[in-house]
């Protein structure tokens, strides 16, 4: 598990957005500061959350899909955010 109190820790963030342009903008803004994974698919995001530890940034038009992703993540004690 990632030591979140270590100042050298690069947070792992999963970026999810159905709009590729939004996803790339967010990716370019955060790259270098964080370890990033990006996807346009909420189904793929669910699988990634199941198998990896992430802080989650989620911007997605289908709020139901995103809420399901956030609910699943929080069941694993992973903070999730809707942007």
C-alpha positions as a Markdown table, in Angstrom:
| # | Residue | x | y | z |
|---|---|---|---|---|
| 1 | Unk | 0.0 | 0.0 | 0.0 |
| 2 | Unk | 1.2 | 3.6 | -0.7 |
| 3 | Unk | 2.5 | 5.6 | 2.2 |
| 4 | Unk | 0.5 | 8.8 | 1.9 |
| 5 | Unk | 2.5 | 10.5 | 4.6 |
| 6 | Unk | 5.8 | 10.2 | 2.7 |
| 7 | Unk | 6.6 | 13.5 | 1.0 |
| 8 | Unk | 8.2 | 11.6 | -1.9 |
| 9 | Unk | 5.0 | 9.6 | -2.6 |
| 10 | Unk | 3.5 | 10.2 | -6.1 |
| 11 | Unk | -0.2 | 9.7 | -5.7 |
| 12 | Unk | -1.8 | 7.3 | -8.1 |
| 13 | Unk | -4.8 | 8.9 | -9.8 |
| 14 | Unk | -7.3 | 7.4 | -12.1 |
| 15 | Unk | -8.8 | 9.9 | -14.5 |
| 16 | Unk | -12.1 | 9.0 | -16.1 |
| 17 | Unk | -14.0 | 11.1 | -18.6 |
| 18 | Unk | -16.0 | 10.2 | -21.7 |
| 19 | Unk | -14.7 | 13.3 | -23.5 |
| 20 | Unk | -11.1 | 12.6 | -24.7 |
| 21 | Unk | -10.3 | 16.3 | -24.9 |
| 22 | Unk | -11.2 | 16.8 | -21.2 |
| 23 | Unk | -9.3 | 13.7 | -20.2 |
| 24 | Unk | -6.2 | 14.9 | -22.1 |
| 25 | Unk | -6.4 | 18.4 | -20.6 |
| 26 | Unk | -6.6 | 17.0 | -17.1 |
| 27 | Unk | -3.8 | 14.5 | -17.9 |
| 28 | Unk | -1.5 | 17.3 | -19.2 |
| 29 | Unk | -2.3 | 19.4 | -16.1 |
| 30 | Unk | -1.4 | 16.7 | -13.6 |
| 31 | Unk | 1.4 | 14.7 | -15.4 |
| 32 | Unk | 4.7 | 14.7 | -13.7 |
| 33 | Unk | 3.2 | 15.5 | -10.3 |
| 34 | Unk | 1.2 | 12.2 | -10.0 |
| 35 | Unk | 1.2 | 8.7 | -11.3 |
| 36 | Unk | -1.7 | 8.8 | -13.8 |
| 37 | Unk | -3.9 | 6.2 | -15.4 |
| 38 | Unk | -6.6 | 7.4 | -17.8 |
| 39 | Unk | -9.7 | 5.9 | -19.4 |
| 40 | Unk | -12.9 | 6.9 | -21.2 |
| 41 | Unk | -14.7 | 3.7 | -20.0 |
| 42 | Unk | -16.4 | 3.5 | -16.7 |
| 43 | Unk | -16.4 | -0.3 | -17.0 |
| 44 | Unk | -12.6 | -0.3 | -17.4 |
| 45 | Unk | -12.3 | 2.2 | -14.5 |
| 46 | Unk | -14.2 | -0.3 | -12.3 |
| 47 | Unk | -11.8 | -3.1 | -13.2 |
| 48 | Unk | -8.8 | -0.8 | -12.5 |
| 49 | Unk | -10.2 | 0.2 | -9.1 |
| 50 | Unk | -10.8 | -3.4 | -8.2 |
| 51 | Unk | -7.1 | -4.3 | -8.9 |
| 52 | Unk | -5.2 | -1.1 | -8.0 |
| 53 | Unk | -5.0 | 1.5 | -5.3 |
| 54 | Unk | -5.9 | 5.0 | -6.6 |
| 55 | Unk | -7.0 | 8.4 | -5.5 |
| 56 | Unk | -9.8 | 8.9 | -8.0 |
| 57 | Unk | -10.5 | 12.0 | -10.1 |
| 58 | Unk | -13.7 | 11.4 | -12.1 |
| 59 | Unk | -15.4 | 13.7 | -14.6 |
| 60 | Unk | -18.0 | 11.9 | -16.5 |
| 61 | Unk | -21.4 | 12.9 | -18.1 |
| 62 | Unk | -23.1 | 9.7 | -17.0 |
| 63 | Unk | -23.3 | 10.5 | -13.3 |
| 64 | Unk | -24.8 | 7.1 | -12.5 |
| 65 | Unk | -21.7 | 5.3 | -13.9 |
| 66 | Unk | -19.5 | 7.7 | -12.1 |
| 67 | Unk | -21.4 | 7.3 | -8.8 |
| 68 | Unk | -21.1 | 3.5 | -9.1 |
| 69 | Unk | -17.4 | 3.9 | -9.6 |
| 70 | Unk | -17.1 | 6.2 | -6.6 |
| 71 | Unk | -19.2 | 3.9 | -4.5 |
| 72 | Unk | -17.1 | 0.9 | -5.4 |
| 73 | Unk | -13.9 | 2.8 | -4.7 |
| 74 | Unk | -15.1 | 4.0 | -1.3 |
| 75 | Unk | -16.0 | 0.4 | -0.4 |
| 76 | Unk | -12.3 | -0.2 | -0.7 |
| 77 | Unk | -11.5 | 2.9 | 1.5 |
| 78 | Unk | -10.3 | 4.8 | -1.6 |
| 79 | Unk | -11.3 | 8.5 | -1.8 |
| 80 | Unk | -13.3 | 9.3 | -4.9 |
| 81 | Unk | -14.1 | 12.7 | -6.4 |
| 82 | Unk | -16.6 | 13.9 | -9.0 |
| 83 | Unk | -15.3 | 17.0 | -10.9 |
